[in-house]
């Protein structure tokens, strides 16, 4: 089993309220979840209108599949018209020796 955690920070330039922000991020999160049965959550900047940080957990049976899923998430995020990517960090989770 191979796993990674992604931290995705986005800018939502057209958001003028928290209600506007929710209208943008709800379909974004749902789309990510449908992409590959990923675990997704807004993890920071909850009260900021034009910024959001998402956490994405990805699990795959092998390293090539994990990389394919990470690339798929990045392409999905880059294709969003209502938000722009500020930063993406990927942390690979290693299995303990044993």
N, C-alpha and C positions, 0 to 999 in steps of 0.2 A: 504494500500500500504506500502511495506517495500523496503528500498533502502540501498545500500552500495557503497562505493567507495574503490577500491583497488589500491594500489601503488605497482608496481612490478619492482624491480631493477634487471637487468640481466647483466651477463658478457658474452661477445662474444669472446672467446679466439682465434678463427681463423680469425678474421677480421683485415685486414692490411690497410684498407682505409675506407673512408665514403661510397664509392661505394660497398665494400664488406659488410659493415654494413647494408646498404639498402637491399641488396640481401637476408639477413637473416631476417630482421625485417618485411619487406613487407608481406611475406607469413605468418609470425607469427601473425601479426595484423589481416590479413584477416581471418585466421583460428579462432581467438578468436571471431571475429564478427559473423562468421557463427555458432559458437558453440551454441549461444542462443540469437542472435540479441542484442549483447552487444554494448555499445559505448566504443571505444578504441582509445587511442591516445598516441603517444610518447610525454612525457611531460617534459623531462629533459635530459641533457647530449647529446644534438643534435650533437655537434661537436666532441664528443669523440668516437674514433674508436671502442673500445672494451667494452664500457658500454652503457646501455640504461635504461631509466625509462619510464614505461608505466602507464597510468591511465586507469582504467576500471570502468565504471558505470554500476551497476546492479540494476534492479527494478523487484520486484516480488509481487504477490498478497498477500502472507503471509510469515511469518518468516521461516517455514520449507522449502518452495520453495527457498527463498533467500539463506539459508544455503546450499541447494543442488547445486545451481548455483555457489556459492563461491567455494565449493569443486570441482566442475567440472572444473572451471577455474584453480584452483591450480593443479589438475591432468594434465590438458593440458600443463601448463607451465612447470611442472616437467618432462614431457615426451619429451621436446624439446632436440634434440641431439646437435644442433649447438650453444646452449647457456645454461648457468647455472644460477640458481636463486641465487641472493645475498641476497635479502630481500623482504618480502611481508608484507604489512601493510593493514589491513582492517579497514575502518571507517564506522560505521553504522550511517545512517542519520535518525534522529528521526522526526516524524511528530509533529508539534506544537499542544499543547493542545487546544481544542476548541470545 
